[in-house]
């Protein structure tokens, strides 16, 4: 029977950790990498059967995740965030997927997002496809500053059961994650030398896309609040980028 490792990183996720690790306890091993937490995350993780690692927190999240993946020893690896939960139905589907005699090298699955007390169904929050399960050695993270992504060597299959995601535990958590997201997104804009005018319009196009084109309004008040939350996050990144020093262009030849 093929084995499976769950790879999880965490930075100050004490409030979410018990739910996440309890849902991962069925795996052959759970790799847990604490990335510079200053709350009780490291202590909470030790209440569960995990292979515990401690490392500095890289703002390039893919570095942290690849570290956790590299510690896995099972045939398959599933990446789970500390604010996510594996349901019993998903657990069963994961076991069936890795037990198949032949097939894909990796699997993508839907993710359900819980905002303001409601599981959203629109606005880009569902099915929110995530690539998380792969044969060990068949995938690695691309070096991207935001929205880390796996590159897979082989065929990618799909699973039906959703992974549950609880992105914010309270208002303070929203503030901290907004600040973190704004900084790394602004850094990404700077690396790509994005136009400041283009970046200024990003929050508005993000809101219009989520709330109207992706039917976020069908999720009622919670859909509106979520679209406004995303607007605020992207606006915070745009404002931070606006304060970055401009990169000087090439000198203009004399006499022109």
C-alpha atoms as one frame of an Amber mdcrd trajectory, in Angstrom:
protein
   0.000   0.000   0.000   1.520   3.389  -0.986   2.277   5.773   1.867   1.466
   9.470   2.161   3.098  12.381   3.960   1.308  15.610   4.806   3.599  18.648
   4.630   2.520  21.685   6.652   4.186  24.995   7.474   2.985  27.558   9.993
   3.789  31.057  11.160   1.767  32.238  14.154  -1.142  29.847  13.503  -1.826
  28.784  17.097  -5.569  29.487  16.774  -6.017  27.225  13.734  -3.503  24.507
  14.379  -5.474  21.938  16.391  -8.171  21.657  13.714  -5.627  21.304  10.916
  -3.377  18.752  12.618  -6.282  16.687  13.938  -7.562  16.335  10.364  -4.083
  15.229   9.208  -3.477  12.607  11.913  -4.402   9.672   9.642  -1.369  10.170
   7.348   1.702   7.928   7.524   3.701  10.975   8.594   3.029  14.657   9.151
   5.902  17.009   8.412   5.451  20.211  10.413   7.763  23.188   9.890   7.351
  26.086  12.285   8.597  29.202  10.504   9.645  31.701  13.133   6.397  31.766
  15.110   6.258  34.067  18.138   2.981  32.752  19.590   2.210  29.251  20.872
   2.292  27.532  17.465   5.406  25.442  18.121   4.127  24.263  21.503   0.662
  23.435  20.095   2.172  21.367  17.293   3.974  19.145  19.783   0.592  17.950
  21.107   0.311  15.938  17.872   2.377  13.193  16.310   4.448  15.214  13.859
   8.004  15.346  12.565   8.796  18.796  13.895  11.195  21.259  12.274  11.983
  24.850  13.128  13.321  27.338  10.599  13.413  31.094   9.932  10.344  32.472
   8.204  10.982  33.358   4.575   8.637  35.938   3.118   8.899  33.921  -0.105
   6.396  31.296   1.052   7.460  28.753  -1.569  10.836  28.460   0.208   9.129
  27.391   3.454   6.830  24.952   1.664   9.589  23.379  -0.386  11.577  22.847
   2.804   8.665  20.911   4.339   8.184  18.869   1.169  11.876  17.976   1.092
  11.618  16.381   4.547   8.901  13.916   3.457   9.781  10.234   3.066   6.484
   8.720   1.872   5.516   7.709  -1.667   3.109  10.627  -1.959   2.998  14.145
  -0.509  -0.059  16.245   0.276   0.421  19.924   1.079  -1.918  21.260   3.736
  -1.899  24.782   5.126  -2.307  25.384   8.851  -5.681  27.073   8.277  -7.120
  24.158   6.287  -9.005  20.989   7.211  -9.123  17.591   5.511 -12.626  16.137
   5.755 -13.231  12.377   6.221 -14.613  12.264   2.655 -11.475  13.897   1.254
  -9.293  11.599   3.327 -10.989   8.598   1.707 -10.548  10.022  -1.780  -6.855
  10.734  -1.158  -6.297   7.145  -0.055  -8.060   5.811  -3.140  -6.072   8.121
  -5.434  -2.665   7.000  -4.189  -3.738   3.326  -4.192  -4.610   3.360  -7.904
  -2.192   1.005  -9.755  -1.363   3.571 -12.434  -2.352   7.097 -13.176  -1.493
  10.728 -12.633   1.666  12.059 -11.063  -0.306  14.748  -9.218  -3.866  15.734
  -8.388  -5.729  19.025  -8.105  -8.822  19.445  -5.957 -11.436  22.085  -5.121
 -11.209  24.208  -1.987 -14.121  25.726  -0.049 -13.527  29.096   1.621 -15.168
  30.224   4.876 -15.643  33.992   5.108 -17.653  35.913   7.681 -19.458  32.801
   8.922 -20.410  31.434   5.495 -19.065  28.944   2.967 -18.885  30.975  -0.228
 -19.901  29.505  -3.574 -19.095  32.386  -5.924 -16.745  35.304  -6.425 -13.790
  33.062  -7.286 -13.882  31.459  -3.831 -15.253  28.140  -5.046 -14.154  25.771
  -6.451 -10.790  27.597  -5.965  -8.777  24.747  -7.529  -5.570  23.796  -5.695
  -2.770  21.442  -6.787  -1.776  19.684  -3.566  -1.201  15.920  -3.998   1.771
  14.516  -5.924   4.172  11.602  -6.063   7.270  12.444  -4.079   9.868  13.827
  -6.454   7.353  14.568  -9.237   6.752  18.232  -8.342   8.600  21.274  -7.025
   7.596  24.845  -6.228   8.382  27.503  -8.796  10.324  30.484  -7.386   7.411
  32.934  -7.340   7.134  35.699  -4.692   3.334  35.368  -4.386   0.746  32.692
  -5.127   3.239  29.830  -4.912   2.719  27.165  -7.587   3.924  23.626  -8.184
   5.555  22.499 -11.395   4.693  18.851 -12.091   6.585  16.315 -14.150   3.733
  14.148 -15.424  -0.024  14.010 -15.818  -2.315  15.910 -13.440  -5.588  14.327
 -12.363  -8.528  15.809 -10.454 -10.265  14.984  -7.195 -13.864  15.837  -6.334
 -13.941  16.249  -2.549 -13.111  19.776  -1.338 -10.448  20.892   1.099 -11.829
  23.281   3.741 -10.159  26.663   4.205 -10.612  29.077   7.126  -8.506  32.057
   5.968  -9.065  34.390   8.943  -9.583  33.632  12.616 -10.416  37.213  13.727
  -9.997  40.896  12.839  -6.394  40.975  14.062  -5.580  38.014  11.838  -7.097
  39.891   8.886  -4.889  42.902   9.605  -1.686  40.850   9.895  -2.354  38.884
   6.711  -3.280  42.059   4.824   0.050  43.642   5.800   1.984  40.523   4.803
   0.142  40.161   1.499   0.546  43.866   0.707   4.300  43.753   1.192   4.994
  40.679  -0.933   2.541  41.784  -3.645   4.117  45.244  -3.796   7.533  43.584
  -4.060   6.212  41.488  -6.947   4.966  44.629  -8.709   8.409  46.203  -8.255
  10.212  43.181  -9.694   7.975  43.318 -12.756   8.297  47.132 -12.918   4.547
  47.505 -13.199   3.075  50.860 -14.191   1.770  52.761 -11.166  -1.328  53.705
 -13.134  -1.970  50.028 -13.900  -1.525  49.103 -10.228  -3.912  51.857  -9.107
  -6.739  50.273 -11.108  -6.022  46.730  -9.855  -8.167  46.943  -6.689 -11.162
  48.167  -8.693 -10.877  45.527 -11.406 -10.410  42.892  -8.694 -13.648  43.964
  -7.021 -15.620  44.139 -10.272 -14.395  40.718 -11.341 -15.165  38.997  -8.037
 -18.462  40.657  -7.195 -20.080  40.976 -10.608 -18.398  38.824 -13.266 -17.787
  35.902 -10.899 -21.205  36.371  -9.278 -20.001  37.183  -5.769 -23.247  39.078
  -5.184 -25.064  35.723  -5.086 -23.374  35.051  -1.728 -25.298  37.931  -0.190
 -23.821  40.200   2.457 -20.893  37.859   3.004 -20.068  37.960  -0.702 -20.005
  41.764  -0.655 -17.881  41.891   2.494 -15.417  39.405   0.993 -15.131  41.348
  -2.270 -14.492  44.522  -0.267 -11.928  42.705   1.855 -10.042  41.617  -1.264
 -10.330  45.173  -2.605  -8.721  46.482   0.573  -5.904  43.940   0.442  -4.997
  44.813  -3.140  -5.357  48.541  -2.447  -2.949  48.214   0.489  -0.420  46.629
  -1.877  -0.975  49.361  -4.477  -0.439  52.132  -1.905   2.693  50.464  -0.627
   4.011  50.113  -4.171   3.262  53.786  -4.826   5.776  54.661  -2.104   8.543
  52.566  -3.654  11.328  54.681  -5.191  11.009  54.933  -8.939  13.669  53.166
 -10.958  15.409  55.786 -13.126  15.202  55.202 -16.849  18.137  55.349 -19.265
  19.847  58.716 -19.563  18.664  60.784 -22.485  21.432  61.620 -24.984  22.482
  65.255 -25.013  21.162  67.411 -27.799  17.801  65.580 -28.064
